[in-house]
Amino acid sequence: MELWRQCTHWLIQCRVLPPSHRVTWEGAQVCELAQALRDGVLLCQLLNNLLPHAINLREVNLRPQMSQFLCLKNIRTFLSTCCEKFGLKRSELFEAFDLFDVQDFGKVIYTLSALSWTPIAQNKGITPGPHRRPPALPSQPKMTEYDKRCCCLREIQQTEDKYTDTLGSIQQHFMKPLQRFLKPQDMEIIFINMEDLLRVHTHFLKEMKEALATSGAPTLYQVFIKYKERFLVYGRYCSQVESASKHLDQVATAREDVQMKLEECSQRANNGRFTLRDLLMVPMQRVLKYHLLLQWSHMFLLIEDQGAQGYELFFKTRELKKKWMEHSNIYPENATANGHDFQMFSFEETTSCKACQMLLRGTFYQGYRCHRCRAPAHKECLGRVTPCGRHGPDFAGTVKRDKQHRRAQEKKRNEMGLPKMEVFQEYYGLPPPPGAFGPFLRLNPGDIVELTKAEAEQNWWEGRNTCTNEVGWFPCNRVKPYVHGPPQDLSVHLWYAGPMERAGAEGILTNRSDGTFLVRQRVKDAAEFAISIKFNVEVKHIKITTSEGLYRITERKAFRGLLELVEFYQQNSLKDCFKSLDTTLQFPYKEPERRAISKPPAGSSKYFGTAKARYDFCARDRSELSLKEGDIIKILSKKGQQGWWRGEIYGRIGWFPSNYVEEDYSEYC
């Protein structure tokens, strides 16, 4: 029997590992045992099983979550106790990084074997390890980097499979049975967007298994990149899970039937081991663990200086420390690298770093943005962002000169006659370009690429992605010739108004219904357009920027035509671009007003009755409605907090206190 399997058998006899642990399975590998011991928790429990109170459990972090600091602290506590209370020599102990980084797991087996021969361990009547000081251990074949990575990949799949089953169990054994006992409002507060999580992870697990089916799983990273934006649903869940648990406790305390039903559901789901309150915390624990699993999976391939210690900085006073940190954040290293001018910035929307494509963390001052090209980046990625496309002698401090420079550059490129290609298949760097070429160019279907170097007999071309302004190499079989269609006649559309000033648009829309809009050509700049829309009794104006044939109202999304842009925001709310503008482009201004009223589009506001104002009420901000005694209000929602309802009156939508009105029940009769 292999030494590590004998060690596993001894740990089971010491009641550290359960007999059914996956380390005992027929296809198990030594890396599975390393994974089980790697955080040091089981090792500390082993010493307490052999000698009660050998270690004060207050000194052990039982949930280190693979934090390097906490895991190493647990491992070092185990090693020092082996010396002090079990009499092991320093030469018989492994180094902490031998286990944490799995540098030499043979030393770990040797230490456990020596521990099994100590008088304290032998007094337990458990068969010790095969050798007191096994000479064959140094010749024990070490795990290859490939074996270690495969073990980590298997851990990712197994935990994802179990987590998806847990989400399904919550839906099957808790959500469905409780629908008959709880109000819809209670269900929404308690379970938040649990169904969205289950839907995302069902598809995520399927694609993950497909990626892991190939040897080495070279495409697994693409699955995580693809689902990066979809995992943002966790933002809402994690921010509301604490209030969900409190609300669940309140409902269960107030209603005995709900309490009994919760116990019944828990019994059916997992024999009563975990309550619903426990299970509600699982999604947050899972999403916080992904980066640890992925970090461990690539650690064996990328980290060379294992066990290297970092620097610690000490300051004479707290004020000096604060001053140094502020200077480091405001004027970081590489802030002006590659022609950029990076400054700390608070991003209103979810944003990814241009260098590493990872999300920026936090809710304010999440990272840095170039004052010139507006490229976002992490502090640690500033030196790796591609060169700024907006610097040099032609860069001016005024918007007017900047526009002229950009158009001159675009005109110059057009005069050069550089061919353009359209991307029909995505490319994220695999396979990579040959070493002599240069960096790869990220491509998404629909992107337009301007070729800079292309040989008919070569498989790799160089170009500039006009959507991202990045330059790099890509396989020529991912693109096709770009066919630029003739300019569209916009006058045939009911929303196009031609050249028009702001004042003219406001005069047309002021007396129209909310959601009525028009698209106008800007008089001062005939090459650009703007959207004017009526919302909450005001006319809002949105500038449409045009560059290299692409149309944008926000930097996050570009369209290849004005019609495509309008059609998109007729189906999707503008709040994704402007938080205070929660509406779609509903009614083209050329439509008769009666049509806009009689045939509201799907998704327009529905009301659930009316109410009559009993007293005057003066709104305190723009989110509230001002009422006069006798006003009739359409009730849109009663889900506001502390007795506030949402309604509509005179085309305005907002909140009002329910105790100021009297509901009209005649419509229900």
ABEGO torsion letter per residue (X at the ends): XBAAAAAAAAAAAAGABBAABAAABAABBAAAAAAAAAAGAAAAAAAAAABBGABBAAABBABAGGBAAAAAAAAAAAAAAAAAAAGBBAAABBBAAAAAAGABAAAAAAAAAAAAABAAAAAAGBBBBABABBAAAAABBBBBAAAAAAAAAAAAAAAAAAAAAAAAAAAAAAAAAAAAABBAAAAAAAAEAAAAAAAAAAAAAAAAAAAAABBGGAAAAAAAAAAAAAAAAAAAAAAAAAAAAAAAAAAAAABAAAAAAAAAAAAAAAGGABBAAAAAAAAAAAAAAAAAAAAAAAAAAABABBGBBBBBBBBABAAAAAAAAAAAAABBBGAABGGBBBBBBBBABBBBBAAAGBBBBEABGABBBBAAAGBBBBAAAAAABBBBAABEAABBABAAAAAAAAAAAAAAAAAAGBBBBBBABBBAGOBBBBAAAEBBBBBBBGBBBBBABBBAABABBBBBBAAAGBBEBBBAAABBBBBBBBBBBAAABAABAEBBBAAAAAAAAAABBBGBBBBBBBAABAABBBBBBBBGGBBBBBBBBBBGGBBBABAABBBABAAAAAAAAAABBAAAABAABBBBBABBAABBAAAAAABBBBGBBBBAEBBBBABBBBBABAABBBBBBGBBBBBABAABBGGBBBBBBGGBBBBBBAAABBBBAAAAX
